[in-house]
């Protein structure tokens, strides 16, 4: 074999070995990134659940306050009608 062919075989073998090692490390990195994204997704989902529960609770509080306002208005109207009828 010619020295040039031997050199090319060595270079190609080293390049193949290096690219194989880089590929394996890339698979490990992607696996780690996948597990980190799954954990992040669980955290975001739990925050979303808490936010939806908080939103629902605030909606119920707002409805309760509006109900109290309606009752107060009804009491004001009935008391003003009683006052007008007693004055006459």
PDB file with SEQRES, HELIX, SHEET and CRYST1 records, atoms N, CA, C and O in Angstrom:
SEQRES   1 A   88  UNK UNK UNK UNK UNK UNK UNK UNK UNK UNK UNK UNK UNK          
SEQRES   2 A   88  UNK UNK UNK UNK UNK UNK UNK UNK UNK UNK UNK UNK UNK          
SEQRES   3 A   88  UNK UNK UNK UNK UNK UNK UNK UNK UNK UNK UNK UNK UNK          
SEQRES   4 A   88  UNK UNK UNK UNK UNK UNK UNK UNK UNK UNK UNK UNK UNK          
SEQRES   5 A   88  UNK UNK UNK UNK UNK UNK UNK UNK UNK UNK UNK UNK UNK          
SEQRES   6 A   88  UNK UNK UNK UNK UNK UNK UNK UNK UNK UNK UNK UNK UNK          
SEQRES   7 A   88  UNK UNK UNK UNK UNK UNK UNK UNK UNK UNK                      
HELIX    1 AA1 UNK A    3  UNK A   87  1                                  85    
CRYST1    1.000    1.000    1.000  90.00  90.00  90.00 P 1           1          
ATOM      1  N   UNK A   1       0.846  -1.187   0.000  1.00  0.00           N  
ATOM      2  CA  UNK A   1       0.000   0.000   0.000  1.00  0.00           C  
ATOM      3  C   UNK A   1       0.878   1.231   0.000  1.00  0.00           C  
ATOM      4  O   UNK A   1       1.968   1.270   0.570  1.00  0.00           O  
ATOM      5  N   UNK A   2       0.367   2.183  -0.638  1.00  0.00           N  
ATOM      6  CA  UNK A   2       1.057   3.461  -0.724  1.00  0.00           C  
ATOM      7  C   UNK A   2       0.887   4.215   0.592  1.00  0.00           C  
ATOM      8  O   UNK A   2      -0.113   4.020   1.282  1.00  0.00           O  
ATOM      9  N   UNK A   3       1.827   5.060   0.949  1.00  0.00           N  
ATOM     10  CA  UNK A   3       1.731   5.823   2.204  1.00  0.00           C  
ATOM     11  C   UNK A   3       0.541   6.771   2.193  1.00  0.00           C  
ATOM     12  O   UNK A   3      -0.040   7.047   3.243  1.00  0.00           O  
ATOM     13  N   UNK A   4       0.173   7.269   1.024  1.00  0.00           N  
ATOM     14  CA  UNK A   4      -0.983   8.162   0.926  1.00  0.00           C  
ATOM     15  C   UNK A   4      -2.266   7.399   1.260  1.00  0.00           C  
ATOM     16  O   UNK A   4      -3.135   7.928   1.953  1.00  0.00           O  
ATOM     17  N   UNK A   5      -2.388   6.187   0.785  1.00  0.00           N  
ATOM     18  CA  UNK A   5      -3.566   5.379   1.082  1.00  0.00           C  
ATOM     19  C   UNK A   5      -3.629   5.027   2.570  1.00  0.00           C  
ATOM     20  O   UNK A   5      -4.703   5.046   3.171  1.00  0.00           O  
ATOM     21  N   UNK A   6      -2.499   4.713   3.148  1.00  0.00           N  
ATOM     22  CA  UNK A   6      -2.456   4.409   4.584  1.00  0.00           C  
ATOM     23  C   UNK A   6      -2.865   5.631   5.396  1.00  0.00           C  
ATOM     24  O   UNK A   6      -3.615   5.517   6.365  1.00  0.00           O  
ATOM     25  N   UNK A   7      -2.371   6.797   4.998  1.00  0.00           N  
ATOM     26  CA  UNK A   7      -2.722   8.043   5.685  1.00  0.00           C  
ATOM     27  C   UNK A   7      -4.213   8.336   5.551  1.00  0.00           C  
ATOM     28  O   UNK A   7      -4.850   8.751   6.519  1.00  0.00           O  
ATOM     29  N   UNK A   8      -4.781   8.122   4.353  1.00  0.00           N  
ATOM     30  CA  UNK A   8      -6.213   8.346   4.148  1.00  0.00           C  
ATOM     31  C   UNK A   8      -7.057   7.382   4.989  1.00  0.00           C  
ATOM     32  O   UNK A   8      -8.072   7.790   5.554  1.00  0.00           O  
ATOM     33  N   UNK A   9      -6.661   6.138   5.079  1.00  0.00           N  
ATOM     34  CA  UNK A   9      -7.387   5.158   5.884  1.00  0.00           C  
ATOM     35  C   UNK A   9      -7.344   5.559   7.353  1.00  0.00           C  
ATOM     36  O   UNK A   9      -8.357   5.469   8.047  1.00  0.00           O  
ATOM     37  N   UNK A  10      -6.194   5.999   7.831  1.00  0.00           N  
ATOM     38  CA  UNK A  10      -6.068   6.430   9.228  1.00  0.00           C  
ATOM     39  C   UNK A  10      -6.937   7.652   9.496  1.00  0.00           C  
ATOM     40  O   UNK A  10      -7.636   7.718  10.507  1.00  0.00           O  
ATOM     41  N   UNK A  11      -6.888   8.627   8.576  1.00  0.00           N  
ATOM     42  CA  UNK A  11      -7.680   9.857   8.756  1.00  0.00           C  
ATOM     43  C   UNK A  11      -9.170   9.532   8.722  1.00  0.00           C  
ATOM     44  O   UNK A  11      -9.928  10.031   9.554  1.00  0.00           O  
ATOM     45  N   UNK A  12      -9.596   8.709   7.780  1.00  0.00           N  
ATOM     46  CA  UNK A  12     -11.015   8.352   7.701  1.00  0.00           C  
ATOM     47  C   UNK A  12     -11.458   7.553   8.927  1.00  0.00           C  
ATOM     48  O   UNK A  12     -12.570   7.740   9.420  1.00  0.00           O  
ATOM     49  N   UNK A  13     -10.605   6.675   9.414  1.00  0.00           N  
ATOM     50  CA  UNK A  13     -10.944   5.903  10.613  1.00  0.00           C  
ATOM     51  C   UNK A  13     -11.082   6.811  11.829  1.00  0.00           C  
ATOM     52  O   UNK A  13     -12.022   6.670  12.612  1.00  0.00           O  
ATOM     53  N   UNK A  14     -10.146   7.740  11.986  1.00  0.00           N  
ATOM     54  CA  UNK A  14     -10.227   8.679  13.112  1.00  0.00           C  
ATOM     55  C   UNK A  14     -11.458   9.576  12.998  1.00  0.00           C  
ATOM     56  O   UNK A  14     -12.134   9.837  13.993  1.00  0.00           O  
ATOM     57  N   UNK A  15     -11.747  10.047  11.784  1.00  0.00           N  
ATOM     58  CA  UNK A  15     -12.924  10.894  11.577  1.00  0.00           C  
ATOM     59  C   UNK A  15     -14.199  10.118  11.905  1.00  0.00           C  
ATOM     60  O   UNK A  15     -15.099  10.650  12.554  1.00  0.00           O  
ATOM     61  N   UNK A  16     -14.278   8.877  11.463  1.00  0.00           N  
ATOM     62  CA  UNK A  16     -15.440   8.041  11.762  1.00  0.00           C  
ATOM     63  C   UNK A  16     -15.577   7.816  13.260  1.00  0.00           C  
ATOM     64  O   UNK A  16     -16.680   7.892  13.801  1.00  0.00           O  
ATOM     65  N   UNK A  17     -14.482   7.543  13.923  1.00  0.00           N  
ATOM     66  CA  UNK A  17     -14.505   7.329  15.367  1.00  0.00           C  
ATOM     67  C   UNK A  17     -14.950   8.586  16.109  1.00  0.00           C  
ATOM     68  O   UNK A  17     -15.776   8.513  17.019  1.00  0.00           O  
ATOM     69  N   UNK A  18     -14.408   9.731  15.723  1.00  0.00           N  
ATOM     70  CA  UNK A  18     -14.765  10.996  16.378  1.00  0.00           C  
ATOM     71  C   UNK A  18     -16.239  11.318  16.153  1.00  0.00           C  
ATOM     72  O   UNK A  18     -16.938  11.713  17.086  1.00  0.00           O  
ATOM     73  N   UNK A  19     -16.716  11.148  14.913  1.00  0.00           N  
ATOM     74  CA  UNK A  19     -18.125  11.443  14.632  1.00  0.00           C  
ATOM     75  C   UNK A  19     -19.057  10.468  15.354  1.00  0.00           C  
ATOM     76  O   UNK A  19     -20.155  10.852  15.757  1.00  0.00           O  
ATOM     77  N   UNK A  20     -18.639   9.233  15.518  1.00  0.00           N  
ATOM     78  CA  UNK A  20     -19.442   8.269  16.274  1.00  0.00           C  
ATOM     79  C   UNK A  20     -19.534   8.681  17.740  1.00  0.00           C  
ATOM     80  O   UNK A  20     -20.610   8.628  18.336  1.00  0.00           O  
ATOM     81  N   UNK A  21     -18.419   9.086  18.314  1.00  0.00           N  
ATOM     82  CA  UNK A  21     -18.411   9.535  19.713  1.00  0.00           C  
ATOM     83  C   UNK A  21     -19.275  10.784  19.879  1.00  0.00           C  
ATOM     84  O   UNK A  21     -20.030  10.900  20.844  1.00  0.00           O  
ATOM     85  N   UNK A  22     -19.160  11.719  18.928  1.00  0.00           N  
ATOM     86  CA  UNK A  22     -19.978  12.939  18.991  1.00  0.00           C  
ATOM     87  C   UNK A  22     -21.459  12.587  18.871  1.00  0.00           C  
ATOM     88  O   UNK A  22     -22.287  13.178  19.563  1.00  0.00           O  
ATOM     89  N   UNK A  23     -21.802  11.643  18.011  1.00  0.00           N  
ATOM     90  CA  UNK A  23     -23.195  11.219  17.858  1.00  0.00           C  
ATOM     91  C   UNK A  23     -23.751  10.602  19.129  1.00  0.00           C  
ATOM     92  O   UNK A  23     -24.888  10.874  19.513  1.00  0.00           O  
ATOM     93  N   UNK A  24     -22.948   9.769  19.783  1.00  0.00           N  
ATOM     94  CA  UNK A  24     -23.388   9.143  21.037  1.00  0.00           C  
ATOM     95  C   UNK A  24     -23.580  10.200  22.123  1.00  0.00           C  
ATOM     96  O   UNK A  24     -24.560  10.157  22.867  1.00  0.00           O  
ATOM     97  N   UNK A  25     -22.655  11.137  22.212  1.00  0.00           N  
ATOM     98  CA  UNK A  25     -22.796  12.209  23.203  1.00  0.00           C  
ATOM     99  C   UNK A  25     -24.012  13.078  22.897  1.00  0.00           C  
ATOM    100  O   UNK A  25     -24.698  13.538  23.810  1.00  0.00           O  
ATOM    101  N   UNK A  26     -24.276  13.302  21.614  1.00  0.00           N  
ATOM    102  CA  UNK A  26     -25.455  14.083  21.231  1.00  0.00           C  
ATOM    103  C   UNK A  26     -26.732  13.365  21.649  1.00  0.00           C  
ATOM    104  O   UNK A  26     -27.693  14.006  22.076  1.00  0.00           O  
ATOM    105  N   UNK A  27     -26.751  12.047  21.531  1.00  0.00           N  
ATOM    106  CA  UNK A  27     -27.920  11.292  21.985  1.00  0.00           C  
ATOM    107  C   UNK A  27     -28.118  11.441  23.488  1.00  0.00           C  
ATOM    108  O   UNK A  27     -29.248  11.583  23.954  1.00  0.00           O  
ATOM    109  N   UNK A  28     -27.021  11.410  24.255  1.00  0.00           N  
ATOM    110  CA  UNK A  28     -27.129  11.606  25.709  1.00  0.00           C  
ATOM    111  C   UNK A  28     -27.652  13.001  26.038  1.00  0.00           C  
ATOM    112  O   UNK A  28     -28.487  13.164  26.927  1.00  0.00           O  
ATOM    113  N   UNK A  29     -27.158  14.003  25.319  1.00  0.00           N  
ATOM    114  CA  UNK A  29     -27.601  15.381  25.563  1.00  0.00           C  
ATOM    115  C   UNK A  29     -29.077  15.527  25.227  1.00  0.00           C  
ATOM    116  O   UNK A  29     -29.825  16.155  25.976  1.00  0.00           O  
ATOM    117  N   UNK A  30     -29.499  14.954  24.112  1.00  0.00           N  
ATOM    118  CA  UNK A  30     -30.910  15.054  23.729  1.00  0.00           C  
ATOM    119  C   UNK A  30     -31.817  14.297  24.699  1.00  0.00           C  
ATOM    120  O   UNK A  30     -32.933  14.739  24.973  1.00  0.00           O  
ATOM    121  N   UNK A  31     -31.355  13.178  25.215  1.00  0.00           N  
ATOM    122  CA  UNK A  31     -32.130  12.441  26.216  1.00  0.00           C  
ATOM    123  C   UNK A  31     -32.279  13.265  27.493  1.00  0.00           C  
ATOM    124  O   UNK A  31     -33.356  13.318  28.086  1.00  0.00           O  
ATOM    125  N   UNK A  32     -31.194  13.900  27.904  1.00  0.00           N  
ATOM    126  CA  UNK A  32     -31.238  14.756  29.097  1.00  0.00           C  
ATOM    127  C   UNK A  32     -32.161  15.956  28.876  1.00  0.00           C  
ATOM    128  O   UNK A  32     -32.919  16.339  29.768  1.00  0.00           O  
ATOM    129  N   UNK A  33     -32.090  16.543  27.683  1.00  0.00           N  
ATOM    130  CA  UNK A  33     -32.958  17.681  27.368  1.00  0.00           C  
ATOM    131  C   UNK A  33     -34.421  17.249  27.359  1.00  0.00           C  
ATOM    132  O   UNK A  33     -35.295  17.994  27.802  1.00  0.00           O  
ATOM    133  N   UNK A  34     -34.683  16.054  26.858  1.00  0.00           N  
ATOM    134  CA  UNK A  34     -36.056  15.554  26.830  1.00  0.00           C  
ATOM    135  C   UNK A  34     -36.609  15.383  28.238  1.00  0.00           C  
ATOM    136  O   UNK A  34     -37.744  15.771  28.516  1.00  0.00           O  
ATOM    137  N   UNK A  35     -35.809  14.805  29.124  1.00  0.00           N  
ATOM    138  CA  UNK A  35     -36.284  14.615  30.499  1.00  0.00           C  
ATOM    139  C   UNK A  35     -36.465  15.959  31.200  1.00  0.00           C  
ATOM    140  O   UNK A  35     -37.393  16.122  31.992  1.00  0.00           O  
ATOM    141  N   UNK A  36     -35.587  16.922  30.917  1.00  0.00           N  
ATOM    142  CA  UNK A  36     -35.740  18.254  31.516  1.00  0.00           C  
ATOM    143  C   UNK A  36     -37.005  18.929  31.005  1.00  0.00           C  
ATOM    144  O   UNK A  36     -37.710  19.587  31.770  1.00  0.00           O  
ATOM    145  N   UNK A  37     -37.297  18.769  29.718  1.00  0.00           N  
ATOM    146  CA  UNK A  37     -38.515  19.361  29.163  1.00  0.00           C  
ATOM    147  C   UNK A  37     -39.771  18.691  29.723  1.00  0.00           C  
ATOM    148  O   UNK A  37     -40.789  19.354  29.920  1.00  0.00           O  
ATOM    149  N   UNK A  38     -39.707  17.395  29.978  1.00  0.00           N  
ATOM    150  CA  UNK A  38     -40.859  16.720  30.595  1.00  0.00           C  
ATOM    151  C   UNK A  38     -41.117  17.264  31.994  1.00  0.00           C  
ATOM    152  O   UNK A  38     -42.264  17.506  32.368  1.00  0.00           O  
ATOM    153  N   UNK A  39     -40.040  17.457  32.773  1.00  0.00           N  
ATOM    154  CA  UNK A  39     -40.194  18.018  34.115  1.00  0.00           C  
ATOM    155  C   UNK A  39     -40.748  19.433  34.046  1.00  0.00           C  
ATOM    156  O   UNK A  39     -41.627  19.800  34.827  1.00  0.00           O  
ATOM    157  N   UNK A  40     -40.234  20.228  33.109  1.00  0.00           N  
ATOM    158  CA  UNK A  40     -40.715  21.598  32.942  1.00  0.00           C  
ATOM    159  C   UNK A  40     -42.183  21.609  32.535  1.00  0.00           C  
ATOM    160  O   UNK A  40     -42.950  22.457  32.991  1.00  0.00           O  
ATOM    161  N   UNK A  41     -42.571  20.676  31.684  1.00  0.00           N  
ATOM    162  CA  UNK A  41     -43.961  20.585  31.261  1.00  0.00           C  
ATOM    163  C   UNK A  41     -44.872  20.252  32.437  1.00  0.00           C  
ATOM    164  O   UNK A  41     -45.973  20.792  32.538  1.00  0.00           O  
ATOM    165  N   UNK A  42     -44.425  19.366  33.327  1.00  0.00           N  
ATOM    166  CA  UNK A  42     -45.218  19.043  34.518  1.00  0.00           C  
ATOM    167  C   UNK A  42     -45.370  20.259  35.418  1.00  0.00           C  
ATOM    168  O   UNK A  42     -46.449  20.503  35.958  1.00  0.00           O  
ATOM    169  N   UNK A  43     -44.296  21.023  35.583  1.00  0.00           N  
ATOM    170  CA  UNK A  43     -44.350  22.226  36.422  1.00  0.00           C  
ATOM    171  C   UNK A  43     -45.306  23.244  35.821  1.00  0.00           C  
ATOM    172  O   UNK A  43     -46.122  23.831  36.531  1.00  0.00           O  
ATOM    173  N   UNK A  44     -45.205  23.455  34.511  1.00  0.00           N  
ATOM    174  CA  UNK A  44     -46.085  24.423  33.848  1.00  0.00           C  
ATOM    175  C   UNK A  44     -47.537  23.968  33.941  1.00  0.00           C  
ATOM    176  O   UNK A  44     -48.433  24.787  34.143  1.00  0.00           O  
ATOM    177  N   UNK A  45     -47.772  22.670  33.796  1.00  0.00           N  
ATOM    178  CA  UNK A  45     -49.138  22.152  33.903  1.00  0.00           C  
ATOM    179  C   UNK A  45     -49.704  22.381  35.304  1.00  0.00           C  
ATOM    180  O   UNK A  45     -50.877  22.724  35.452  1.00  0.00           O  
ATOM    181  N   UNK A  46     -48.874  22.192  36.331  1.00  0.00           N  
ATOM    182  CA  UNK A  46     -49.361  22.417  37.696  1.00  0.00           C  
ATOM    183  C   UNK A  46     -49.649  23.895  37.928  1.00  0.00           C  
ATOM    184  O   UNK A  46     -50.629  24.231  38.593  1.00  0.00           O  
ATOM    185  N   UNK A  47     -48.806  24.794  37.388  1.00  0.00           N  
ATOM    186  CA  UNK A  47     -49.090  26.222  37.500  1.00  0.00           C  
ATOM    187  C   UNK A  47     -50.366  26.582  36.748  1.00  0.00           C  
ATOM    188  O   UNK A  47     -51.141  27.424  37.202  1.00  0.00           O  
ATOM    189  N   UNK A  48     -50.586  25.950  35.606  1.00  0.00           N  
ATOM    190  CA  UNK A  48     -51.799  26.205  34.836  1.00  0.00           C  
ATOM    191  C   UNK A  48     -53.029  25.763  35.618  1.00  0.00           C  
ATOM    192  O   UNK A  48     -54.050  26.450  35.617  1.00  0.00           O  
ATOM    193  N   UNK A  49     -52.932  24.625  36.282  1.00  0.00           N  
ATOM    194  CA  UNK A  49     -54.045  24.132  37.097  1.00  0.00           C  
ATOM    195  C   UNK A  49     -54.331  25.084  38.252  1.00  0.00           C  
ATOM    196  O   UNK A  49     -55.487  25.396  38.537  1.00  0.00           O  
ATOM    197  N   UNK A  50     -53.280  25.540  38.910  1.00  0.00           N  
ATOM    198  CA  UNK A  50     -53.459  26.491  40.016  1.00  0.00           C  
ATOM    199  C   UNK A  50     -54.073  27.785  39.495  1.00  0.00           C  
ATOM    200  O   UNK A  50     -54.963  28.353  40.128  1.00  0.00           O  
ATOM    201  N   UNK A  51     -53.602  28.248  38.350  1.00  0.00           N  
ATOM    202  CA  UNK A  51     -54.139  29.478  37.768  1.00  0.00           C  
ATOM    203  C   UNK A  51     -55.604  29.353  37.406  1.00  0.00           C  
ATOM    204  O   UNK A  51     -56.384  30.280  37.623  1.00  0.00           O  
ATOM    205  N   UNK A  52     -55.984  28.200  36.851  1.00  0.00           N  
ATOM    206  CA  UNK A  52     -57.388  28.001  36.489  1.00  0.00           C  
ATOM    207  C   UNK A  52     -58.257  27.944  37.743  1.00  0.00           C  
ATOM    208  O   UNK A  52     -59.358  28.495  37.761  1.00  0.00           O  
ATOM    209  N   UNK A  53     -57.767  27.282  38.789  1.00  0.00           N  
ATOM    210  CA  UNK A  53     -58.528  27.225  40.038  1.00  0.00           C  
ATOM    211  C   UNK A  53     -58.653  28.612  40.655  1.00  0.00           C  
ATOM    212  O   UNK A  53     -59.707  28.975  41.178  1.00  0.00           O  
ATOM    213  N   UNK A  54     -57.578  29.380  40.591  1.00  0.00           N  
ATOM    214  CA  UNK A  54     -57.611  30.741  41.119  1.00  0.00           C  
ATOM    215  C   UNK A  54     -58.576  31.598  40.320  1.00  0.00           C  
ATOM    216  O   UNK A  54     -59.331  32.386  40.889  1.00  0.00           O  
ATOM    217  N   UNK A  55     -58.554  31.447  39.001  1.00  0.00           N  
ATOM    218  CA  UNK A  55     -59.460  32.209  38.138  1.00  0.00           C  
ATOM    219  C   UNK A  55     -60.909  31.846  38.443  1.00  0.00           C  
ATOM    220  O   UNK A  55     -61.772  32.721  38.514  1.00  0.00           O  
ATOM    221  N   UNK A  56     -61.171  30.567  38.622  1.00  0.00           N  
ATOM    222  CA  UNK A  56     -62.530  30.133  38.939  1.00  0.00           C  
ATOM    223  C   UNK A  56     -62.963  30.674  40.300  1.00  0.00           C  
ATOM    224  O   UNK A  56     -64.103  31.112  40.460  1.00  0.00           O  
ATOM    225  N   UNK A  57     -62.061  30.646  41.275  1.00  0.00           N  
ATOM    226  CA  UNK A  57     -62.385  31.166  42.606  1.00  0.00           C  
ATOM    227  C   UNK A  57     -62.666  32.657  42.573  1.00  0.00           C  
ATOM    228  O   UNK A  57     -63.597  33.135  43.222  1.00  0.00           O  
ATOM    229  N   UNK A  58     -61.854  33.399  41.808  1.00  0.00           N  
ATOM    230  CA  UNK A  58     -62.087  34.842  41.697  1.00  0.00           C  
ATOM    231  C   UNK A  58     -63.406  35.129  40.992  1.00  0.00           C  
ATOM    232  O   UNK A  58     -64.099  36.089  41.331  1.00  0.00           O  
ATOM    233  N   UNK A  59     -63.755  34.299  40.010  1.00  0.00           N  
ATOM    234  CA  UNK A  59     -65.043  34.461  39.334  1.00  0.00           C  
ATOM    235  C   UNK A  59     -66.203  34.234  40.284  1.00  0.00           C  
ATOM    236  O   UNK A  59     -67.208  34.943  40.231  1.00  0.00           O  
ATOM    237  N   UNK A  60     -66.061  33.250  41.149  1.00  0.00           N  
ATOM    238  CA  UNK A  60     -67.113  32.988  42.134  1.00  0.00           C  
ATOM    239  C   UNK A  60     -67.219  34.122  43.145  1.00  0.00           C  
ATOM    240  O   UNK A  60     -68.321  34.491  43.550  1.00  0.00           O  
ATOM    241  N   UNK A  61     -66.091  34.673  43.552  1.00  0.00           N  
ATOM    242  CA  UNK A  61     -66.109  35.813  44.481  1.00  0.00           C  
ATOM    243  C   UNK A  61     -66.777  37.014  43.827  1.00  0.00           C  
ATOM    244  O   UNK A  61     -67.570  37.713  44.458  1.00  0.00           O  
ATOM    245  N   UNK A  62     -66.451  37.251  42.549  1.00  0.00           N  
ATOM    246  CA  UNK A  62     -67.061  38.381  41.840  1.00  0.00           C  
ATOM    247  C   UNK A  62     -68.570  38.180  41.722  1.00  0.00           C  
ATOM    248  O   UNK A  62     -69.333  39.132  41.886  1.00  0.00           O  
ATOM    249  N   UNK A  63     -69.006  36.956  41.439  1.00  0.00           N  
ATOM    250  CA  UNK A  63     -70.438  36.668  41.369  1.00  0.00           C  
ATOM    251  C   UNK A  63     -71.118  36.871  42.712  1.00  0.00           C  
ATOM    252  O   UNK A  63     -72.235  37.386  42.769  1.00  0.00           O  
ATOM    253  N   UNK A  64     -70.465  36.476  43.786  1.00  0.00           N  
ATOM    254  CA  UNK A  64     -71.008  36.664  45.129  1.00  0.00           C  
ATOM    255  C   UNK A  64     -71.160  38.148  45.438  1.00  0.00           C  
ATOM    256  O   UNK A  64     -72.182  38.573  45.975  1.00  0.00           O  
ATOM    257  N   UNK A  65     -70.142  38.933  45.098  1.00  0.00           N  
ATOM    258  CA  UNK A  65     -70.198  40.382  45.346  1.00  0.00           C  
ATOM    259  C   UNK A  65     -71.304  41.022  44.518  1.00  0.00           C  
ATOM    260  O   UNK A  65     -72.024  41.890  45.012  1.00  0.00           O  
ATOM    261  N   UNK A  66     -71.447  40.599  43.256  1.00  0.00           N  
ATOM    262  CA  UNK A  66     -72.532  41.140  42.431  1.00  0.00           C  
ATOM    263  C   UNK A  66     -73.893  40.763  43.006  1.00  0.00           C  
ATOM    264  O   UNK A  66     -74.828  41.561  42.948  1.00  0.00           O  
ATOM    265  N   UNK A  67     -74.016  39.566  43.557  1.00  0.00           N  
ATOM    266  CA  UNK A  67     -75.270  39.169  44.198  1.00  0.00           C  
ATOM    267  C   UNK A  67     -75.579  40.035  45.404  1.00  0.00           C  
ATOM    268  O   UNK A  67     -76.728  40.425  45.610  1.00  0.00           O  
ATOM    269  N   UNK A  68     -74.561  40.342  46.206  1.00  0.00           N  
ATOM    270  CA  UNK A  68     -74.760  41.214  47.371  1.00  0.00           C  
ATOM    271  C   UNK A  68     -75.174  42.611  46.922  1.00  0.00           C  
ATOM    272  O   UNK A  68     -76.047  43.227  47.533  1.00  0.00           O  
ATOM    273  N   UNK A  69     -74.551  43.112  45.855  1.00  0.00           N  
ATOM    274  CA  UNK A  69     -74.920  44.432  45.331  1.00  0.00           C  
ATOM    275  C   UNK A  69     -76.375  44.441  44.874  1.00  0.00           C  
ATOM    276  O   UNK A  69     -77.098  45.411  45.106  1.00  0.00           O  
ATOM    277  N   UNK A  70     -76.803  43.362  44.224  1.00  0.00           N  
ATOM    278  CA  UNK A  70     -78.194  43.283  43.772  1.00  0.00           C  
ATOM    279  C   UNK A  70     -79.155  43.277  44.958  1.00  0.00           C  
ATOM    280  O   UNK A  70     -80.195  43.935  44.921  1.00  0.00           O  
ATOM    281  N   UNK A  71     -78.810  42.540  45.999  1.00  0.00           N  
ATOM    282  CA  UNK A  71     -79.660  42.506  47.193  1.00  0.00           C  
ATOM    283  C   UNK A  71     -79.726  43.889  47.825  1.00  0.00           C  
ATOM    284  O   UNK A  71     -80.799  44.320  48.246  1.00  0.00           O  
ATOM    285  N   UNK A  72     -78.605  44.588  47.899  1.00  0.00           N  
ATOM    286  CA  UNK A  72     -78.587  45.940  48.479  1.00  0.00           C  
ATOM    287  C   UNK A  72     -79.447  46.879  47.656  1.00  0.00           C  
ATOM    288  O   UNK A  72     -80.176  47.695  48.220  1.00  0.00           O  
ATOM    289  N   UNK A  73     -79.377  46.783  46.329  1.00  0.00           N  
ATOM    290  CA  UNK A  73     -80.206  47.642  45.473  1.00  0.00           C  
ATOM    291  C   UNK A  73     -81.687  47.345  45.679  1.00  0.00           C  
ATOM    292  O   UNK A  73     -82.507  48.262  45.741  1.00  0.00           O  
ATOM    293  N   UNK A  74     -82.025  46.072  45.783  1.00  0.00           N  
ATOM    294  CA  UNK A  74     -83.428  45.704  46.013  1.00  0.00           C  
ATOM    295  C   UNK A  74     -83.899  46.249  47.352  1.00  0.00           C  
ATOM    296  O   UNK A  74     -85.010  46.770  47.450  1.00  0.00           O  
ATOM    297  N   UNK A  75     -83.067  46.135  48.387  1.00  0.00           N  
ATOM    298  CA  UNK A  75     -83.438  46.670  49.696  1.00  0.00           C  
ATOM    299  C   UNK A  75     -83.591  48.183  49.647  1.00  0.00           C  
ATOM    300  O   UNK A  75     -84.494  48.733  50.276  1.00  0.00           O  
ATOM    301  N   UNK A  76     -82.716  48.866  48.904  1.00  0.00           N  
ATOM    302  CA  UNK A  76     -82.828  50.322  48.787  1.00  0.00           C  
ATOM    303  C   UNK A  76     -84.119  50.714  48.082  1.00  0.00           C  
ATOM    304  O   UNK A  76     -84.798  51.654  48.493  1.00  0.00           O  
ATOM    305  N   UNK A  77     -84.452  49.988  47.019  1.00  0.00           N  
ATOM    306  CA  UNK A  77     -85.677  50.305  46.274  1.00  0.00           C  
ATOM    307  C   UNK A  77     -86.903  50.045  47.142  1.00  0.00           C  
ATOM    308  O   UNK A  77     -87.817  50.869  47.171  1.00  0.00           O  
ATOM    309  N   UNK A  78     -86.940  48.934  47.840  1.00  0.00           N  
ATOM    310  CA  UNK A  78     -88.109  48.631  48.670  1.00  0.00           C  
ATOM    311  C   UNK A  78     -88.211  49.589  49.851  1.00  0.00           C  
ATOM    312  O   UNK A  78     -89.311  49.988  50.233  1.00  0.00           O  
ATOM    313  N   UNK A  79     -87.071  49.962  50.433  1.00  0.00           N  
ATOM    314  CA  UNK A  79     -87.133  50.891  51.561  1.00  0.00           C  
ATOM    315  C   UNK A  79     -87.536  52.284  51.089  1.00  0.00           C  
ATOM    316  O   UNK A  79     -88.234  52.999  51.807  1.00  0.00           O  
ATOM    317  N   UNK A  80     -87.106  52.678  49.891  1.00  0.00           N  
ATOM    318  CA  UNK A  80     -87.507  53.998  49.389  1.00  0.00           C  
ATOM    319  C   UNK A  80     -88.996  54.002  49.045  1.00  0.00           C  
ATOM    320  O   UNK A  80     -89.659  55.023  49.225  1.00  0.00           O  
ATOM    321  N   UNK A  81     -89.529  52.894  48.558  1.00  0.00           N  
ATOM    322  CA  UNK A  81     -90.956  52.815  48.260  1.00  0.00           C  
ATOM    323  C   UNK A  81     -91.773  52.840  49.547  1.00  0.00           C  
ATOM    324  O   UNK A  81     -92.848  53.438  49.582  1.00  0.00           O  
ATOM    325  N   UNK A  82     -91.276  52.198  50.610  1.00  0.00           N  
ATOM    326  CA  UNK A  82     -91.969  52.219  51.895  1.00  0.00           C  
ATOM    327  C   UNK A  82     -91.970  53.627  52.469  1.00  0.00           C  
ATOM    328  O   UNK A  82     -92.971  54.073  53.030  1.00  0.00           O  
ATOM    329  N   UNK A  83     -90.844  54.330  52.329  1.00  0.00           N  
ATOM    330  CA  UNK A  83     -90.756  55.699  52.831  1.00  0.00           C  
ATOM    331  C   UNK A  83     -91.697  56.615  52.066  1.00  0.00           C  
ATOM    332  O   UNK A  83     -92.323  57.489  52.665  1.00  0.00           O  
ATOM    333  N   UNK A  84     -91.807  56.437  50.769  1.00  0.00           N  
ATOM    334  CA  UNK A  84     -92.701  57.265  49.960  1.00  0.00           C  
ATOM    335  C   UNK A  84     -94.160  56.977  50.305  1.00  0.00           C  
ATOM    336  O   UNK A  84     -94.974  57.899  50.367  1.00  0.00           O  
ATOM    337  N   UNK A  85     -94.494  55.721  50.526  1.00  0.00           N  
ATOM    338  CA  UNK A  85     -95.885  55.369  50.840  1.00  0.00           C  
ATOM    339  C   UNK A  85     -96.250  55.828  52.256  1.00  0.00           C  
ATOM    340  O   UNK A  85     -97.408  56.165  52.505  1.00  0.00           O  
ATOM    341  N   UNK A  86     -95.299  55.848  53.178  1.00  0.00           N  
ATOM    342  CA  UNK A  86     -95.598  56.287  54.537  1.00  0.00           C  
ATOM    343  C   UNK A  86     -95.728  57.808  54.588  1.00  0.00           C  
ATOM    344  O   UNK A  86     -96.432  58.327  55.454  1.00  0.00           O  
ATOM    345  N   UNK A  87     -95.076  58.529  53.694  1.00  0.00           N  
ATOM    346  CA  UNK A  87     -95.173  59.988  53.667  1.00  0.00           C  
ATOM    347  C   UNK A  87     -96.517  60.426  53.115  1.00  0.00           C  
ATOM    348  O   UNK A  87     -96.987  61.517  53.437  1.00  0.00           O  
ATOM    349  N   UNK A  88     -97.132  59.614  52.306  1.00  0.00           N  
ATOM    350  CA  UNK A  88     -98.406  60.014  51.698  1.00  0.00           C  
ATOM    351  C   UNK A  88     -99.528  59.688  52.581  1.00  0.00           C  
ATOM    352  O   UNK A  88    -100.680  59.951  52.238  1.00  0.00           O  
TER     353      UNK A  88                                                      
END                                                                             
